[in-house]
Amino acid sequence: DAKTTQPPSMDCAEGRAANLPCNHSTISGNEYVYWYRQIHSQGPQYIIHGLKNNETNEMASLIITEDRKSSTLILPHATLRDTAVYYCIVRGRNTDKLIFGTGTRLQVFP
Amino acid sequence: KAGVTQTPRYLIKTRGQQVTLSCSPISGHRSVSWYQQTPGQGLQFLFEYFSETQRNKGNFPGRFSGRQFSNSRSEMNVSTLELGDSALYLCASSARRERGVLNEQFFGPGTRLTVL
């Protein structure tokens, strides 16, 4: 299973874009990059995933580098409710198994 | 559509006892996974079930077991409880139907187990 590396914490002002980086240098060709977040003591919430193209949905954008060794999750206009731990996960195609790292604790301040 | 439900939400047990936790997936979902979350180890994968078959198992001792029923509901059991088993146990379901088809997983609220 590929491992991911994320900064332990980040701050972001409300209304500004939050850019959360993730390194996954050992990712293999058929593995996807997934992002989940966990708001205090709740179950993790799916945000977005991608293989090699950039992806966007109503919650966020995912930018994956051309070599696929790193990615960035972008929350375009962070709100106080986006304060959470964000997990970057590399997932194989044939399993629902998710290997969570330590994640990034994002604090959005007023 | 109702989300993933887990029962009970809170549980207190003593060392040496055994416990059974239940997970009801989203209607139509056939894949269920279990995770343990502790402050020290974070979120760790326990099991993955699909169509009543265990497809994957994490690195946990044999005291941890699980099963899935024909209606996709799942249970996990921990025998001979230890203090270190105190954790939030999370269940996730997905609409995965076949190998190679990715589906998002939806997590339940978890069962908080305290072992005294």
Boltz contact constraints between the chains, C-beta under 6 A:
constraints:
  - contact:
      token1: [A, 43]
      token2: [B, 90]
      max_distance: 6.0
  - contact:
      token1: [A, 43]
      token2: [B, 107]
      max_distance: 6.0
  - contact:
      token1: [A, 43]
      token2: [B, 108]
      max_distance: 6.0
  - contact:
      token1: [A, 43]
      token2: [B, 109]
      max_distance: 6.0
  - contact:
      token1: [A, 43]
      token2: [B, 110]
      max_distance: 6.0
  - contact:
      token1: [A, 44]
      token2: [B, 107]
      max_distance: 6.0
  - contact:
      token1: [A, 46]
      token2: [B, 104]
      max_distance: 6.0
  - contact:
      token1: [A, 93]
      token2: [B, 100]
      max_distance: 6.0
  - contact:
      token1: [A, 94]
      token2: [B, 99]
      max_distance: 6.0
  - contact:
      token1: [A, 94]
      token2: [B, 100]
      max_distance: 6.0
  - contact:
      token1: [A, 95]
      token2: [B, 56]
      max_distance: 6.0
  - contact:
      token1: [A, 96]
      token2: [B, 31]
      max_distance: 6.0
  - contact:
      token1: [A, 96]
      token2: [B, 33]
      max_distance: 6.0
  - contact:
      token1: [A, 96]
      token2: [B, 48]
      max_distance: 6.0
  - contact:
      token1: [A, 96]
      token2: [B, 94]
      max_distance: 6.0
  - contact:
      token1: [A, 96]
      token2: [B, 96]
      max_distance: 6.0
  - contact:
      token1: [A, 96]
      token2: [B, 105]
      max_distance: 6.0
  - contact:
      token1: [A, 97]
      token2: [B, 45]
      max_distance: 6.0
  - contact:
      token1: [A, 97]
      token2: [B, 48]
      max_distance: 6.0
  - contact:
      token1: [A, 97]
      token2: [B, 56]
      max_distance: 6.0
  - contact:
      token1: [A, 100]
      token2: [B, 42]
      max_distance: 6.0
  - contact:
      token1: [A, 100]
      token2: [B, 43]
      max_distance: 6.0
  - contact:
      token1: [A, 102]
      token2: [B, 42]
      max_distance: 6.0
